[in-house]
Amino acid sequence: QVQLVESGGGLVQPGGSLRLTCAASGFTFWSYTMKWYRQAPGKERELVAAIFPAGGSTNYASSVKGRFTISRDNVKNQVYLQMNSLKLEDTAVYYCNVLRTPFEYWGQGTQVTVSS
């Protein structure tokens, strides 16, 4: 079965960096678009970044463009989110996601807290 397991969250000061990892299993990882979402308290879940299978092209939310980098390792079946220059408003639970039509799968999430 499909499993997505996130790790790497934590507490960081504004301006700091974190690297999130999502370990995927149960599907042909290399052939699917992988996404990172986040959900802050009281807000809707939002798409942060996506990486496509062919060529590894990427998309980012405007709020993180230039600060976050999504990447993937198709040998390790992992997707990463490098987060630099973190801001208070980046505080959220971050989720890994894959859509295998007709089903959508989510990890359990990892908490990122940006605080001074």
C-alpha positions in Angstrom: 0.0 0.0 0.0 1.0 3.6 -0.5 2.9 5.1 2.4 4.3 8.6 2.8 6.4 9.4 5.8 7.6 12.9 6.5 10.4 13.9 8.7 12.7 16.9 9.4 10.4 19.4 11.0 11.2 21.3 14.1 11.6 24.7 15.8 13.7 27.2 14.0 14.3 31.0 14.4 13.3 33.4 11.7 15.9 33.4 8.9 16.9 29.8 9.6 16.7 26.7 7.5 15.1 23.3 7.6 15.1 20.3 5.2 12.0 18.1 5.1 12.1 14.6 3.8 9.3 12.4 2.6 10.0 8.7 2.2 7.6 7.1 -0.2 6.7 3.4 -0.8 4.1 1.2 -2.4 4.0 2.8 -5.8 6.3 3.6 -8.8 7.7 6.7 -7.2 9.7 7.9 -10.3 6.5 8.2 -12.4 4.4 10.4 -10.2 4.3 14.1 -9.4 5.1 14.7 -5.8 3.9 17.7 -3.8 4.4 19.4 -0.5 1.4 21.1 1.2 1.1 23.0 4.4 -1.6 23.9 6.8 -1.3 26.6 9.4 -3.7 26.8 12.4 -7.1 28.2 11.3 -6.2 28.2 7.7 -6.9 25.9 4.7 -4.3 23.5 3.5 -2.2 25.1 0.7 0.1 23.8 -2.0 3.7 24.8 -1.4 5.7 23.0 -4.1 5.4 20.3 -6.7 8.0 18.3 -8.7 7.1 16.5 -11.8 8.4 13.1 -12.8 9.7 13.8 -16.3 12.8 16.0 -16.1 12.0 17.0 -12.6 10.5 20.4 -13.4 9.1 22.3 -10.4 6.3 24.7 -9.4 6.2 26.9 -6.2 3.7 29.0 -4.4 4.5 32.6 -4.8 4.9 32.9 -1.0 7.9 30.5 -1.0 9.4 31.1 -4.4 13.1 31.9 -4.1 13.3 30.5 -0.5 12.2 26.9 -0.8 13.5 24.2 -3.1 11.8 20.9 -3.9 13.8 18.0 -5.2 13.5 14.2 -5.5 15.7 11.1 -5.5 14.1 8.5 -7.6 16.6 5.8 -6.4 15.8 6.4 -2.7 12.1 7.1 -3.4 12.3 10.3 -1.4 11.2 13.9 -2.0 12.7 16.8 -0.2 11.8 20.4 0.7 14.7 22.7 1.5 13.4 25.7 3.3 15.7 28.7 3.7 15.1 32.2 5.0 12.2 30.9 7.1 9.6 33.4 8.2 7.1 33.4 11.1 4.3 32.8 8.5 5.9 29.6 7.4 4.8 28.0 10.6 2.5 25.1 9.7 2.2 21.3 9.5 3.8 20.2 6.2 2.4 17.3 4.3 3.7 15.1 1.5 1.2 14.2 -1.2 0.8 12.1 -4.3 -2.2 11.7 -6.5 -2.7 8.3 -8.0 -6.0 8.8 -9.7 -8.6 8.3 -8.4 -7.0 8.3 -5.0 -4.9 10.9 -3.2 -2.5 10.0 -0.5 -1.1 12.1 2.4 1.6 11.6 5.0 1.0 12.2 8.6 2.6 15.6 8.5 5.6 17.2 10.2 5.4 20.3 12.3 7.5 23.3 11.4 7.5 26.2 13.9 9.3 29.4 13.1 9.7 31.5 16.3 12.1 33.8 18.0 
